[in-house]
Every structure is written in structure tokens, then in C-alpha cells.
Amino acid sequence: MPSPQRPRPSRRLQHLTRWITPALLLVVWLVLGGLLGPYAGKLSDVATNDQSSFLPRSAESTRAMDAQKSFQEADTTTAVVVWTVREGKVDRQQREAATRALASLTGGKGIVGRPSPAVTADDRLALQGAVQLRGDLGHALPGVLDDVRDAASRVEGTKAQIAGPAATQADLSDAFSGIDGILLVVALVVVLLILLLVYRSVLLPLIVILGAVFALSLACAVVYELAKEDVVRVDGQVQGILSILVIGAATDYALLLSARFREELAVHGDRFGAMRSALRRSSGAITASAATVALGVIALLLSDLTNNRALGPVGAIGIVCAVISTLTFLPAALVLVGRAAYWPARPEPDGPATGERDPARDGAAEDGDADEEDAGSEPPEGKSPDGDRAATAAPMNSLWARVADRVDRTPRRVWATTLVALTACAAFSPQLDSSGVPTDEIFVDDVPSVAAQRTLGEHFPGGSGNPAVIVADAGRTRAVVRAAEQTEGVASAAPVTRSGRPGQGEPLVADGRVLIDATLKGGASSDEAKETVERLRSRVHGVPGADALVGGYTAQQHDIQTTAEDDRALIVPVVLLIILAILAVLLRALFVPVLLVATVALNYLATLGISALVFPHVFGFTGTDASVPLYGFVFLVALGVDYNIFLLTRVREEALTHGTRAGIRRGLTTTGGVITSAGVVLAATFAALAVIPLSFLVQIAFIVAFGVLLDTLVVRSLLVPALARDIGPAVWWPGALRRRG
């Protein structure tokens, strides 16, 4: 008997290379993870949370703020000290003690100029004074405010609090301090628990989480270097959204690829062949899905709001890093671990042909071989007429097989019912108030600056501490002050003087311009105050030769709201066109992309409708941040299209072999479990934003989390497949879907 031939050296080398390539990729990622991991914590060093991060570039309030800089030796921010008496009324000794306390801060660390004297409220129950602080204190700001608070607390018989922009900025920095700590921990733990519960395997969730962490580390390193060179801008909101977006996207893409790999393992047996097939069949959907999100956030560069523009390139960088990790680290790790990644579960396909070879998977169909089940023969016992054997697979597949069966049997009833329900929810969307968040609702908790501002509003005009600031020609000072005082809603107006006492002394002049503080009667963030700013602008703009600009906190909030509305009108159609173009190329059709975009847009409106009911009645929000609807649209539409891309690319693949009707059944059954899991993971990841106690992030967290679940469980599972089933092959218009074989 002849001895078996030894493998040729080239075969042995090829076999060795198959193991070396994934091993090298794994080593490279482990090294990168070790080197780049610290950047997630360092990103806060290049982040800024000052008010200018949120202002429109071309708005009048921004130009007024720029004009104010000529009056200052350095960039400053205001701390307003408010004292309330414990008993009786404010007396002369307390007022003088408060003024001395403020004067003692002159020349102190971070203090600019001489603080203003203390002013008594009309009800004689409170005092207030202003201290100018350097605007570049950064992490030192809380310490400087502590010095101000210590000095103010020396006034006997009173309670001292600090309000104003400086106090708000300090509380914002404190809120964002959890961005690179508790937020990441909560997000990663939630994702890990969900994966463990859904997939009931030990290694796979850890591999997926590790890939997401590597993607985030790479993204943070790239963003850090770009921010350090002032190429991109980062603030706390952008940093938090970047973390959540990368973790959620990387996990979603990893679940799609790992599910396809598990399916191919049961067919091919060989882990290398299974991974090649899995990558070939899923990389297109993953790349297209990533492109919709990346280009969607890039469209934010069209915004006039600095903060929105900042998120555009940063978010796109995060998505690209998520894709790189998914298509390099994950395949390497899964190939090296093999079937052990799914232990103790057995790798079985999620869809048709459980445990059997399917021409649509092993390449026979691609070569034009006929599919036996399409030859007109009766299906074997226990199999559905379209060859879908998923009903006999795992319980998750059985569930989605039943859903697919319901969609297949009564498509019109399914899409009509879901369409009516979504439309009913969408009908409430106009009730969502996106005129801005009141000052006392910026933070979810009752932080010190909010409590102080509330106290200030109880004893002084609502706009105290945050006056409207008018910059005007010095020669027209009296005329501008008179026009401001005659404006409805203005409590008082006076030029800023060299003495620091409004209206007492010579006006402070710089470059031929003066500053005039106009205290508003309404609260600084109220609709009443914003309407007053509109009237004030109209009056001072009418003063001949004054060339007046109106800025300040209320004017900034008004301009942000107006700009946000303009941004939505511009960016929404751009994002829709981008997504339509990507879908048309991916699906080689026009009708189905329009259908998909219309359904995810309806999902977005339905989510806003639910939010309009939940925000005031459950969370107690009386207003929504002006940027929330735009952020919600970009994330929900782009991410919602993701799941439909995963579904429709599989439907098209199956339809090429089995026809459109069977392709819908098989595609829905096959992708049902993995897409639902991905949706739950992404919703939970965005929900983690709620741990940061800011109403803006809580609102974004709810809108995206609820919207993703609604899209995953209703739009993608029922509405889209039912419409496609009812329309039939015409859904692929203008192309003709030619079945293989």
C-alpha cells in the first residue's frame, strides 16, 4: 500500500498563512488598544463647554459677543452673588458688608477688575452683586467660585448663593465629568448583559465588547489629535454622543457579521471558508449602513450652530472606526476562536436550510445552478412551500417564522394596521415644544446654579444676572438707552461705566462703542423675554447712527432657536437625498429606497409624537432643546435605515434564488433575531446617555432609544415587509429581479 503523500510546501505555507493573517490582525489591535485606550479619558482635556460652543456663527448675538471683547482685557464670564436674609429685611450694615465682601475679591485668583457693589432688591429681602471671572479658567473655575462663595458667606444673617453664566458653566463641567467614566461603564455593562441574555454564550459578547472598545479608543485618539490642532471642535455633548454612537454602531455591525458567520459555519464547516462567505455577504450591508450614518452626521456641517457642526466630522470619524474594527478585528477574533465563540450554544443558521447545504450560501446559485425547491416539486414534510425551514430551528427563528408567516398571509392587514397606528402617533408631533429649555430645567437635578437663579428671580426682575447686552455707537448712547427703556418688557437700561456701577459715572468706551445692560422683566429663558428681545432689537435698530447690536443670554437662546429651525429646513432634505442615493446603489432600485425612507421618516414623526406626550407628562419637561428634533432626525433616520438595509439586502439575496415572496419570508426569518438584538442593544446604549444629568441628553436618549425600538419591532418587522409583500416584484422597480438558476 503506497504511503500517503505529504502536503506540498506551498499547501503547508498556505495553511500557515491562513492562521498568521488573523493572528497578526489580533496582535495589531491589542497593541493599538493598549496604546490608544487612554485617549478616551484624555478627550476631556481638549473639550470646551463654554456658551460660545452652542452659538450660531452669523447670528446678531454672536456678533454682539465678539464686539464685547474690545471692552475686556481678557475673556470674562459673570458670577452673580445673591444673598437672602434669614430674618426681617436687608439693613444698611448687611448691604455694606456684602459690598466689602465682594471688594475683598479684587485682585484674587481668576478675578477680573473690581466686583460691583451690592444692590438691594425692591422687596428688601435680598441683595445681589456681580463678579467678573476669567473665561479661560477651565477646571480651575469651581475653585474660584468656592473663593467667591466663602467671601460672600461672611455677611451675617444671610444665605449666599451664586448664579449667572459662570455658575452654570461650572455645573455643566461637573455634569460632563461623567462622560469618560460612568457613561462608558454603564453603556458597556448594559450591552454586555443584553448580549449574554440574548446569545447565551460566554466568549461572543466579550469579543463584541472588546471590538467596540477598540473602535472607541481609535476614534478618541483621532479626534483628540484633530481637536488639539483645532481641526475639529469637541464639547461635552459631542464627546458623550461620540462614545454612545461608536459603541452602539460597532456592536450592531458586529452582531450582523457574527450571526452570518455562525450561519455559514453550519454550512461550510471550515471556519476560514465560513468567514470569507460571511464577509462577502454582509460587508456590503455593513458598509452601506455605516455610510448612511456617517454621511448623515456629516450633513450637520451645513448647520450654522457651532455645536451641530462639531458633531458632524466627529460622529463620522466614530462610525468609520466602528466599521474598521468590525471588518478587521472581529473576523480575526472569530476565525481564531471558531465555534468556541458561541459556546455553549451550537452554531446553527438563523434561517432556511438549517443544517443543510443551500445553493444560495455555498455559491452554487451564484454559478447559475438551479434550486431544487424552485423546480416545482413538493416540499418535504415539515417544510413550508417556499422552502423556509426556519420554523423548525431555534425558538427565536420559530418566532420570526411565525411573524413572516403572518406578513405573508395577510400583508395588507398588517401594513394598514401599523400605518394607522404610526400615523396616529405622528399626529401629536406638532405639539413637541422645541423653543428651548428653561434655565431651571437645563439640569435634571436641582444643581446650585439653578437654585441660585431661582432665588434671584424671586427677588429681582426675571432677567437679573442675565441682562440683554446692547453694543452701540458711543455718540448715540442716550438715544439707545431711551429706546431700550421705552421697550415693553424691559425693566431698566443703563450704560456700563468705568466705575462698575451701571448708570453712575462716565460710560466705558472702546473703539467708539459703548455697552448698555438692559434688564428684562421676564425670566432669561422665557418666551416673554425672547419676545422682548425681538422688540428691543426693533427699537434700537431704529436709532439713527447707533449701529446697535443686541446680545446676551436671552438673545443667544432666541438666535439658537431660530437657527435650529432654519437648519432643519436645510439639513433634513439633504440627509434624505443622501440616504436615497445610497439605497438606490445598494438595492439597484428606486421604488424600494423611496419606500424605506418614507417609512423611517414616519417612524421619526411617530417618535416625536410620543415624545410630545411623554416629556411634559412623565419627565416634567416644559420645553425641548432647539437642536433635539434635528439630532433625533439624523440619528433615527440614518440608524433606522440601517436595519432596513440589513433586512432588504438579505431579502434581495434570497429573492434572487427563490423569488420575491419567498425572499421576504426567508429574509425576515433569517434576520429577525439578529436585527432585533441589534436594535435592543442600540436603544439601551443611547438610553445610557440619561446618566448624564442634562435635559438635552435625556431628551436625545429617549427619542433615539424609543425610536430605534419602534423601528426595529414595528417598521422593519411588520410595515416594510408587508408593503414589499403586497407590492410584489414591482418593489424592485425600475430594475427587474432575475432569479438565478
C-alpha positions in Angstrom: 0.0 0.0 0.0 1.6 3.3 -1.1 2.3 5.8 1.7 0.2 8.9 1.6 1.8 11.9 0.0 3.0 14.7 2.3 1.4 18.0 1.7 3.4 20.1 -0.7 5.3 23.0 0.9 3.1 25.5 -0.9 0.0 23.9 0.7 1.6 23.9 4.1 2.6 27.6 3.6 -0.9 28.5 2.5 -2.4 26.7 5.5 0.1 28.5 7.8 -0.7 31.9 6.2 -4.4 31.4 6.9 -3.6 31.4 10.6 -0.9 34.0 10.6 -3.1 36.7 9.0 -5.8 36.8 11.6 -3.2 36.3 14.4 -1.3 39.4 13.2 -4.5 41.4 13.0 -5.4 40.4 16.5 -2.0 41.4 17.8 -2.1 44.8 16.0 -5.5 45.6 17.6 -4.3 44.5 21.0 -1.3 46.8 20.7 -3.4 49.7 19.4 -5.9 49.1 22.2 -3.2 49.4 24.8 -1.6 52.5 23.2 -4.9 54.3 22.3 -7.0 53.3 25.3 -6.1 56.3 27.5 -7.3 58.8 24.8 -10.9 58.2 25.9 -10.0 59.8 29.2 -7.8 62.5 27.6 -10.5 63.8 25.3 -11.9 65.9 28.1 -8.6 67.9 28.0 -9.4 69.3 24.6 -13.2 69.7 25.2 -14.8 73.1 25.8 -18.2 73.7 27.4 -18.4 77.5 27.2 -21.6 79.1 25.8 -19.9 80.0 22.5 -19.8 76.3 21.6 -23.5 76.4 21.1 -24.0 79.8 19.3 -24.9 80.4 15.6 -21.9 81.7 13.7 -23.7 84.5 11.9 -26.4 85.5 14.5 -26.7 89.0 15.9 -26.0 87.7 19.4 -22.7 86.2 18.3 -21.6 89.4 16.6 -22.6 91.3 19.8 -20.5 88.9 21.9 -17.5 89.4 19.5 -17.9 93.2 19.8 -17.9 92.9 23.6 -14.4 91.6 23.6 -13.0 95.0 22.8 -14.3 96.2 26.3 -12.4 93.4 28.1 -8.7 92.9 28.7 -9.4 89.2 28.8 -12.3 86.9 28.0 -14.6 87.0 31.1 -17.7 85.3 32.5 -20.0 86.6 35.2 -20.8 85.2 38.6 -23.8 86.7 40.3 -23.9 86.5 44.1 -27.3 86.7 45.6 -27.9 87.0 49.4 -31.2 86.3 51.1 -31.8 87.5 54.7 -32.8 84.9 57.2 -35.0 87.2 59.2 -36.5 90.6 58.6 -35.4 93.0 55.9 -32.0 93.9 54.5 -30.3 96.6 56.6 -27.6 99.1 55.7 -24.9 97.1 57.6 -25.7 93.9 55.6 -25.5 95.8 52.3 -22.2 97.4 53.2 -20.9 94.0 54.4 -21.9 92.4 51.1 -20.1 95.2 49.2 -17.0 94.8 51.3 -17.1 91.0 50.8 -17.1 91.4 47.0 -14.4 94.1 47.1 -12.2 91.8 49.1 -12.0 89.6 46.0 -10.3 92.3 43.9 -7.0 91.0 42.6 -7.8 87.5 43.6 -7.2 84.3 41.6 -9.3 84.4 38.4 -11.0 87.7 39.3 -11.1 90.4 36.6 -11.4 94.0 37.6 -13.4 95.2 40.6 -16.7 93.5 41.6 -19.8 95.6 41.5 -21.3 96.9 44.8 -24.2 95.0 46.4 -27.7 96.1 45.3 -30.8 95.7 47.4 -34.0 94.2 46.0 -37.2 96.2 45.9 -38.7 93.8 48.5 -35.6 94.3 50.7 -35.4 90.6 51.2 -32.3 90.0 49.1 -29.0 91.5 47.8 -27.1 90.9 44.6 -23.7 91.7 43.2 -21.6 90.7 40.2 -18.1 89.4 39.9 -16.2 89.1 36.6 -14.1 86.0 36.3 -11.6 85.0 33.6 -13.2 83.0 30.9 -10.3 80.6 30.5 -10.3 79.1 34.0 -11.3 75.7 32.8 -11.0 73.1 35.5 -10.0 75.9 38.0 -13.4 77.6 37.7 -15.1 75.6 40.6 -12.2 76.5 42.9 -12.5 80.2 42.1 -16.3 80.1 42.7 -15.6 78.5 46.0 -13.5 81.5 46.9 -16.3 83.8 45.9 -18.8 81.8 47.9 -16.5 81.8 51.0 -16.2 85.6 50.8 -19.9 86.1 50.3 -20.8 83.8 53.2 -19.2 86.3 55.7 -22.3 88.5 55.6 -24.1 87.8 58.8 -27.7 86.9 58.8 -27.8 85.9 55.2 -27.6 82.9 52.9 -25.3 83.3 49.9 -25.7 81.6 46.5 -24.0 82.0 43.1 -25.9 82.3 39.9 -25.1 83.6 36.4 -23.1 82.1 33.5 -20.0 81.2 35.5 -22.1 79.1 37.9 -23.9 77.4 35.1 -20.7 76.7 33.3 -19.2 75.1 36.5 -22.3 72.9 36.9 -22.1 71.9 33.2 -18.4 70.9 33.7 -19.4 68.8 36.7 -22.2 67.1 34.8 -19.9 66.3 31.9 -17.2 64.9 34.2 -19.0 61.6 34.0 -18.7 61.4 30.2 -15.5 59.4 30.2 -16.3 57.4 33.3 -19.8 56.4 34.4 -21.3 56.8 30.9 -18.9 54.4 29.3 -19.2 51.9 32.2 -23.0 52.0 32.1 -23.1 51.7 28.3 -20.7 48.8 28.2 -22.2 46.9 31.1 -25.7 47.2 29.6 -24.6 46.0 26.2 -22.7 43.1 27.8 -25.7 42.0 29.9 -28.1 42.1 26.9 -25.7 40.1 24.7 -25.2 37.5 27.4 -29.0 37.2 27.9 -29.8 37.1 24.1 -26.9 34.9 22.8 -26.3 32.8 26.0 -22.7 32.4 25.1 -19.6 33.4 27.1 -17.0 34.5 24.6 -19.0 36.2 21.8 -20.3 39.1 24.0 -16.8 39.7 25.3 -15.3 39.7 21.8 -18.0 42.1 20.6 -17.5 44.4 23.5 -13.7 44.3 23.0 -14.2 45.3 19.4 -16.4 48.2 20.4 -13.8 49.4 22.9 -11.0 49.2 20.4 -13.2 51.2 17.9 -13.8 53.9 20.5 -10.2 54.1 21.5 -9.2 54.6 17.9 -11.9 57.2 17.4 -11.0 59.1 20.5 -7.3 59.1 19.6 -8.0 60.5 16.1 -10.5 63.1 17.4 -8.1 64.1 20.2 -5.2 64.8 17.8 -7.5 66.8 15.4 -9.0 68.8 18.3 -5.6 69.6 19.6 -4.7 71.1 16.2 -8.1 73.0 16.2 -9.2 71.0 13.1 -12.4 69.8 14.9 -14.2 71.1 18.0 -15.3 69.0 20.9 -17.5 69.7 23.9 -19.2 67.5 26.5 -22.3 66.8 24.4 -20.2 65.8 21.3 -18.0 63.7 23.5 -20.9 61.8 25.0 -22.7 61.2 21.7 -19.4 60.0 20.1 -18.9 57.4 22.8 -22.5 56.1 22.6 -22.5 56.2 18.8 -19.3 54.2 18.4 -20.3 51.6 21.0 -23.8 51.2 19.5 -22.7 51.1 15.9 -19.7 48.8 16.5 -22.0 46.4 18.4 -24.7 46.4 15.7 -22.3 45.7 12.9 -20.5 43.0 15.0 -23.8 41.2 15.6 -24.7 41.2 11.9 -21.3 39.7 11.0 -21.1 37.2 13.8 -24.6 36.0 13.1 -23.8 35.5 9.5 -20.5 33.7 10.4 -22.4 31.3 12.7 -24.9 30.6 9.9 -22.0 29.9 7.4 -20.2 27.7 10.0 -23.1 25.3 10.0 -23.0 25.1 6.2 -19.3 25.2 5.4 -17.8 23.5 8.4 -14.5 25.3 7.7 -14.1 28.4 9.7 -12.0 30.2 7.1 -14.4 29.5 4.3 -17.3 30.4 6.6 -15.7 33.8 7.4 -14.9 34.5 3.7 -18.5 33.9 2.8 -19.8 35.8 5.8 -17.7 38.8 4.9 -18.7 38.6 1.2 -22.4 38.6 2.1 -22.5 41.1 4.9 -19.8 43.6 4.3 -21.8 45.4 1.7 -24.8 45.9 4.0 -22.5 46.9 6.9 -20.6 49.4 4.7 -23.8 50.9 3.3 -25.3 51.2 6.7 -22.3 52.9 8.0 -22.3 55.3 5.1 -25.8 56.4 5.8 -25.0 57.3 9.4 -21.6 58.9 8.6 -22.9 61.0 5.7 -26.0 61.8 7.7 -24.0 63.3 10.6 -21.5 64.9 8.1 -24.6 66.8 6.8 -24.6 68.7 10.1 -21.7 70.7 8.7 -24.4 72.6 6.9 -25.7 73.9 10.2 -25.0 77.4 11.4 -24.8 76.2 15.0 -21.2 75.6 16.2 -22.2 72.6 18.3 -24.0 70.9 15.4 -21.1 71.5 13.1 -18.7 70.0 15.7 -20.7 66.7 15.8 -20.6 66.2 12.0 -16.9 65.2 11.5 -16.5 63.7 15.0 -19.5 61.4 14.5 -18.3 60.4 11.0 -14.9 59.5 12.4 -16.5 57.4 15.1 -18.6 55.4 12.5 -15.6 54.8 10.3 -13.6 53.5 13.2 -16.5 51.2 14.1 -16.6 49.8 10.6 -12.8 49.3 10.6 -12.9 47.4 13.8 -15.9 45.2 12.7 -14.3 44.2 9.4 -10.8 43.6 10.7 -10.6 42.8 14.4 -13.9 40.8 14.6 -13.2 38.5 11.7 -9.7 37.8 13.0 -11.0 37.0 16.5 -13.9 34.8 15.3 -11.7 32.8 13.0 -9.1 32.2 15.7 -11.8 31.2 18.3 -14.1 29.4 15.8 -17.1 27.6 17.2 -16.0 28.2 20.7 -17.2 31.8 20.3 -20.8 30.5 20.5 -20.3 28.0 23.3 -22.3 26.5 24.9 -24.7 27.0 22.0 -24.2 25.1 18.7 -23.6 27.2 15.6 -26.7 26.8 13.5 -28.0 29.1 10.8 -30.8 31.5 11.7 -32.8 30.9 8.6 -33.5 28.5 5.8 -31.7 25.2 5.3 -30.9 24.5 8.9 -28.0 22.1 9.0 -28.2 21.6 5.2 -26.3 23.0 2.3 -28.2 25.8 0.5 -27.1 26.8 -3.0 -27.7 30.4 -2.0 -24.9 30.0 0.5 -22.3 27.7 -1.0 -22.0 29.6 -4.2 -23.9 27.1 -6.4 -26.7 29.6 -7.0 -24.2 32.2 -7.9 -22.9 30.0 -10.6 -26.3 29.6 -12.1 -27.2 26.2 -10.7 -31.0 25.5 -10.3 -32.6 25.4 -6.9 -34.4 22.2 -6.4 -37.1 23.7 -4.3 -37.9 26.1 -7.1 -38.3 23.3 -9.6 -41.9 22.8 -8.8 -41.5 19.7 -6.6 -43.5 19.3 -3.4 -41.6 20.4 -0.4 -40.6 17.7 2.1 -42.9 17.1 5.1 -42.5 19.8 7.7 -41.2 22.4 5.4 -43.2 25.4 4.1 -44.0 25.7 0.4 -41.3 28.4 -0.1 -38.6 26.2 1.4 -38.4 28.1 4.7 -37.3 25.6 7.3 -36.7 28.2 10.0 -39.8 27.2 11.8 -38.1 24.0 13.0 -34.9 25.8 14.1 -34.2 27.7 17.3 -37.1 29.3 19.3 -36.0 32.8 18.1 -36.3 31.6 14.5 -39.6 30.0 15.2 -40.9 33.3 16.5 -39.7 35.2 13.4 -41.0 32.4 11.2 -44.5 33.0 12.7 -44.1 36.7 12.1 -43.0 36.1 8.5 -46.0 33.7 8.0 -48.4 36.4 9.3 -46.9 39.0 7.0 -47.1 36.6 4.1 -50.7 35.6 4.6 -52.3 39.0 5.4 -49.8 41.7 4.2 -52.5 44.3 3.6 -54.0 44.0 7.0 -50.5 44.1 8.6 -49.3 47.3 6.9 -52.6 49.0 7.1 -52.8 48.5 10.9 -49.2 49.5 11.6 -49.6 52.5 9.2 -52.7 53.8 11.1 -51.0 53.3 14.5 -47.8 55.1 13.4 -49.8 57.9 11.8 -51.9 58.4 14.9 -48.7 58.8 17.0 -47.2 61.1 14.4 -50.3 63.4 14.7 -49.0 64.6 18.1 -45.6 65.6 16.7 -46.5 69.3 16.1 -47.2 69.5 19.9 -43.5 69.0 20.7 -42.3 72.3 22.0 -38.7 72.9 20.7 -38.5 76.5 21.7 -35.7 75.8 24.2 -35.2 74.5 27.7 -35.9 76.9 30.6 -32.9 77.8 32.7 -34.2 75.9 35.7 -34.6 72.7 33.5 -31.2 72.6 31.9 -30.1 70.2 34.5 -32.2 67.2 35.6 -31.1 67.6 39.2 -31.6 70.8 41.2 -27.9 71.9 40.9 -26.6 75.0 42.8 -26.7 77.4 39.9 -30.3 76.6 39.1 -31.3 77.1 42.8 -29.5 80.4 42.9 -31.1 81.6 39.7 -34.5 80.7 41.1 -33.7 82.7 44.2 -32.6 85.7 42.1 -35.8 85.6 40.1 -37.9 85.6 43.2 -36.5 89.0 44.4 -35.2 90.8 41.3 -36.6 91.2 37.7 -36.6 87.9 35.9 -33.6 88.9 33.7 -31.4 89.9 36.6 -28.0 88.3 36.3 -28.5 87.7 32.5 -29.3 91.1 31.1 -29.6 91.8 27.4 -26.4 93.5 26.2 -26.5 96.3 23.7 -23.4 97.4 21.8 -23.9 100.8 20.2 -22.1 103.8 18.9 -20.9 105.9 21.8 -22.3 109.1 20.3 -25.8 107.7 20.4 -25.7 106.3 24.0 -28.6 108.4 25.4 -30.8 107.7 22.4 -30.2 104.0 22.6 -30.8 103.9 26.4 -34.0 105.8 26.0 -35.2 103.5 23.2 -34.4 100.5 25.4 -36.2 101.9 28.4 -39.3 102.5 26.3 -39.4 98.9 25.1 -42.2 96.8 26.5 -40.7 94.1 28.8 -37.5 96.0 29.7 -37.2 96.7 33.4 -34.2 99.1 33.2 -31.4 100.1 30.9 -28.0 101.8 31.7 -24.6 102.0 30.2 -21.7 100.1 31.7 -19.4 102.6 33.4 -15.8 102.8 34.3 -16.8 102.7 38.0 -18.5 99.4 37.5 -21.8 100.9 38.8 -24.4 100.9 36.0 -25.6 104.4 35.2 -23.1 106.0 37.7 -20.1 107.7 36.1 -18.8 108.0 32.6 -19.8 105.2 30.2 -17.0 102.8 29.3 -16.0 103.4 25.7 -13.9 101.1 23.4 -13.3 101.7 19.7 -16.0 104.3 19.8 -18.7 101.9 21.1 -20.5 101.5 24.4 -22.1 98.7 26.3 -25.6 99.0 27.7 -27.1 96.5 30.0 -30.9 96.1 29.6 -32.5 94.1 32.4 -35.6 92.2 31.2 -38.8 91.7 33.3 -39.2 88.1 32.2 -37.0 85.2 33.1 -33.9 85.0 30.9 -35.1 81.8 29.1 -38.8 82.5 29.0 -40.8 83.1 25.8 -41.7 86.5 27.3 -38.1 87.5 27.4 -37.4 86.3 23.9 -40.3 88.3 22.6 -38.9 91.3 24.5 -35.5 90.8 22.7 -37.3 91.0 19.3 -39.0 94.2 20.3 -35.7 95.6 21.8 -33.8 94.9 18.6 -36.5 96.6 16.5 -36.3 99.7 18.7 -32.5 100.1 19.0 -32.0 99.2 15.3 -34.3 102.2 14.5 -32.0 104.7 16.3 -30.2 106.6 13.5 -26.4 106.2 13.5 -26.4 103.8 16.5 -25.4 100.7 14.6 -26.7 98.7 17.6 -26.4 95.0 18.2 -28.4 93.2 20.9 -26.8 90.1 22.6 -26.8 88.4 25.9 -28.1 85.1 27.2 -31.8 85.6 26.1 -30.8 86.9 22.7 -28.5 83.9 22.3 -31.3 81.5 23.1 -33.6 83.2 20.7 -31.0 83.1 17.9 -30.3 79.4 18.6 -33.9 78.5 18.3 -34.3 80.5 15.0 -31.1 79.0 13.6 -32.2 75.5 14.6 -35.4 75.8 12.7 -33.5 77.0 9.6 -31.1 74.1 10.0 -33.9 71.6 10.0 -35.3 73.1 6.8 -31.9 72.7 5.1 -30.4 69.5 6.5 -33.5 67.3 6.6 -33.9 67.1 2.8 -30.1 66.8 2.3 -30.0 63.7 4.6 -33.0 62.2 2.8 -31.3 62.6 -0.5 -28.0 61.1 0.7 -29.8 58.1 2.1 -31.9 57.7 -1.1 -28.8 57.7 -3.2 -27.0 55.0 -1.0 -30.1 52.8 -1.0 -30.6 53.1 -4.8 -27.0 52.0 -5.4 -27.1 49.2 -2.8 -30.5 47.7 -3.8 -30.2 48.6 -7.5 -33.8 50.0 -7.5 -35.6 53.3 -7.0 -39.1 52.3 -5.7 -37.9 50.4 -2.6 -35.5 53.2 -1.4 -38.3 55.7 -1.5 -40.5 53.3 0.4 -37.8 52.7 3.1 -37.1 56.4 3.5 -40.8 57.2 3.8 -41.3 54.5 6.5 -38.3 55.6 8.6 -39.5 59.3 8.3 -42.9 58.2 9.5 -41.2 56.4 12.4 -39.4 59.6 13.3 -42.6 61.6 13.3 -44.3 59.0 15.4 -41.5 59.1 17.9 -41.7 62.9 18.2 -45.5 62.5 18.7 -44.9 60.1 21.6 -42.1 62.4 23.0 -44.6 65.3 22.9 -46.8 63.4 25.3 -44.1 61.8 27.5 -41.8 64.8 28.0 -44.3 67.1 29.8 -46.4 64.4 31.5 -43.8 61.9 32.5 -40.4 63.7 32.7 -41.8 67.1 33.5 -40.1 69.0 30.7 -41.9 72.1 29.7 -39.6 72.6 26.7 -37.3 70.8 24.4 -33.8 71.9 23.3 -34.0 73.5 19.9 -31.5 71.1 18.5 -33.2 67.9 19.7 -35.6 67.4 16.7 -32.6 67.7 14.3 -30.4 65.3 16.2 -33.3 62.9 16.5 -33.9 63.1 12.8 -30.3 62.4 11.8 -29.9 59.5 14.2 -33.3 57.9 13.8 -33.5 58.1 10.0 -29.9 57.1 9.5 -30.0 54.3 12.1 -33.5 53.3 11.1 -32.4 52.8 7.5 -29.6 50.6 8.9 -32.0 47.9 10.0 -33.9 48.1 6.8 -30.7 47.7 4.8 -29.9 44.6 6.8 -33.3 43.2 6.0 -33.7 44.2 2.4 -30.2 43.1 1.3 -31.0 39.7 2.7 -34.4 39.7 1.1 -32.9 40.6 -2.2 -30.3 37.9 -1.9 -32.9 35.3 -1.1 -35.3 36.6 -3.8 -32.6 36.1 -6.5 -32.9 32.4 -5.8 -36.4 31.9 -4.5 -38.4 34.9 -5.8 -39.7 38.0 -4.1 -42.4 36.4 -2.0 -40.2 33.6 -0.6 -37.3 36.0 -0.3 -39.3 38.2 2.0 -40.3 35.3 4.2 -36.8 33.9 4.3 -35.1 37.3 4.7 -37.4 38.3 7.6 -37.0 34.9 9.3 -33.2 34.9 8.9 -32.5 38.4 10.0 -35.3 38.8 12.6 -33.4 37.7 15.7 -30.1 39.4 15.0 -31.7 42.8 13.9 -34.0 42.8 16.9 -31.0 42.1 19.2 -29.0 44.9 17.5 -32.0 47.3 17.9 -32.3 46.5 21.6 -28.6 46.9 22.1 -28.5 50.3 20.3 -31.6 51.5 22.2 -30.0 50.5 25.5 -26.7 52.2 24.5 -28.4 55.5 23.7 -30.5 55.2 26.8 -27.3 55.3 28.8 -27.0 59.0 27.9 -29.6 59.6 30.6 -27.0 59.0 33.3 -25.6 62.5 32.4 -28.0 64.8 34.3 -28.7 67.2 31.4 -32.2 67.5 30.0 -30.8 67.8 26.4 -29.1 64.4 26.7 -32.0 62.8 28.5 -34.3 64.0 25.6 -31.9 62.7 23.0 -31.7 59.4 24.9 -35.4 58.9 25.0 -36.1 59.9 21.4 -33.4 57.7 19.9 -33.9 54.7 22.2 -37.7 54.7 21.8 -37.5 55.4 18.0 -35.0 52.6 17.4 -37.2 50.1 19.3 -40.3 51.3 17.4 -38.4 51.0 14.1 -36.9 47.6 14.9 -40.1 46.0 16.3 -42.8 47.6 14.1 -41.4 49.3 10.9 -38.7 46.8 10.0 -40.6 43.8 11.2 -44.1 44.5 10.0 -44.6 47.6 7.9 -41.7 47.3 5.4 -42.0 43.5 4.7 -45.8 43.7 4.5 -45.7 46.6 2.0 -43.0 44.8 0.0 -45.1 41.5 0.0 -48.2 43.4 -1.1 -46.5 45.3 -3.9 -44.6 42.2 -5.1 -41.8 42.1 -7.7 -42.6 45.7 -8.7 -40.9 46.8 -5.4 -37.6 46.4 -7.3 -38.6 48.9 -10.0 -37.1 50.0 -12.3 -34.8 47.0 -12.2 -36.1 43.5 -12.8 -35.1 40.9 -10.3 -34.0 37.9 -12.3 -34.0 34.7 -10.3 -30.9 32.6 -10.5 -31.0 29.1 -12.0 
